Amino acid sequence: MTEPMVAQRGPYEVAVTAGEDYFWCRCGRSATQPFCDGSHKGTDIRPLKFHAERDDVLYFCGCKHTATQPFCDGTHNTL
């Protein structure tokens, strides 16, 4: 399996809209972090679909090593 690249050593704060789908970048290569732009092509890593149930501000993982995908769990502090 291809290892994800660390896009940022910290979370991305994102305001999400109820009813919208978001595709969190798992590979770390996207230029539109924290979301997928298709840069994973050629790897075995695929984005993770997240469906927002309500309007909210969420913290999406930037290091791509979280155990609570797609959200930050503080793993970036140990990298």
Secondary structure in CASP SS format (residue, H / E / C, confidence):
PFRMAT SS
TARGET T0000
AUTHOR 0000-0000-0000
METHOD secondary structure of the structure
MODEL  1
M C 1.00
T C 1.00
E C 1.00
P C 1.00
M C 1.00
V C 1.00
A C 1.00
Q C 1.00
R C 1.00
G C 1.00
P C 1.00
Y E 1.00
E E 1.00
V E 1.00
A E 1.00
V E 1.00
T C 1.00
A C 1.00
G C 1.00
E C 1.00
D E 1.00
Y E 1.00
F E 1.00
W E 1.00
C C 1.00
R C 1.00
C C 1.00
G C 1.00
R C 1.00
S C 1.00
A C 1.00
T C 1.00
Q C 1.00
P C 1.00
F E 1.00
C C 1.00
D C 1.00
G C 1.00
S C 1.00
H C 1.00
K C 1.00
G C 1.00
T C 1.00
D C 1.00
I C 1.00
R C 1.00
P C 1.00
L E 1.00
K E 1.00
F E 1.00
H E 1.00
A C 1.00
E C 1.00
R C 1.00
D C 1.00
D E 1.00
V E 1.00
L E 1.00
Y E 1.00
F E 1.00
C C 1.00
G C 1.00
C C 1.00
K C 1.00
H C 1.00
T C 1.00
A C 1.00
T C 1.00
Q C 1.00
P C 1.00
F E 1.00
C C 1.00
D C 1.00
G C 1.00
T H 1.00
H H 1.00
N H 1.00
T H 1.00
L C 1.00
END
